[in-house]
């Protein structure tokens, strides 16, 4: 997500902000927006149908265009996932231990 600082301008007795043209195009904003007041801030969303989601190619292109540091994710390369057998083998399960417990005999004395 890109963070932008927008100037609040006087519009008659009210105040408003101008949204960048690129953002208006990207989110298909026409004549109006819906405003939702949240505890974290104000959320503006286009009126009408939901914005179409990006395809995988579009998402990858947008991620590549960003200047985010993905370095901390490199630590995940050493997690050992490549050594886990991903074939469906009913005998071995990664997240479960094999059960070797037996039912203990009752310690009650019979009468």
C-alpha positions, -999 to 999 in steps of 0.1 A, spaced: 0 0 0 12 35 -8 7 62 18 1 97 5 -3 130 23 -32 149 8 -39 186 15 -73 195 30 -88 223 10 -116 247 19 -147 240 -2 -174 265 7 -182 260 44 -168 225 43 -134 209 37 -123 183 13 -93 165 -2 -85 159 -39 -78 123 -48 -50 116 -74 -63 108 -109 -43 75 -109 -61 64 -77 -95 73 -92 -88 52 -123 -74 23 -104 -104 20 -81 -130 30 -107 -142 60 -87 -168 80 -106 -191 107 -93 -193 95 -57 -176 75 -30 -189 58 2 -173 69 34 -170 47 64 -158 60 98 -136 34 116 -117 36 148 -84 36 128 -96 64 104 -118 71 74 -123 45 47 -133 57 12 -147 31 -12 -162 34 -47 -200 35 -49 -216 7 -68 -202 -27 -76 -171 -41 -59 -138 -33 -75 -125 -61 -97 -96 -79 -80 -62 -80 -97 -50 -111 -115 -19 -129 -104 1 -112 -132 -12 -78 -122 -4 -85 -85 31 -96 -93 37 -65 -115 25 -42 -88 46 -59 -62 77 -56 -84 70 -19 -89 70 -13 -52 102 -5 -33 94 -27 -3 121 -46 15 113 -83 14 145 -92 31 129 -105 64 110 -131 43 144 -147 33 144 -162 68 116 -185 57 140 -202 32 156 -220 61 124 -234 75 129 -269 60 97 -270 40 115 -284 10 124 -316 29 87 -324 38 72 -351 16 41 -335 1 27 -366 -16 -4 -379 0 9 -407 21 -16 -420 47 11 -436 68 30 -404 76 15 -371 86 36 -340 92 15 -325 120 5 -356 139 25 -380 160 20 -417 156 -1 -430 184 16 -457 205 -4 -455 236 -23 -485 249 -53 -486 272 -41 -489 308 -57 -516 329 -81 -505 355 -67 -502 390 -101 -511 406 -103 -543 425 -131 -566 416 -155 -576 443 
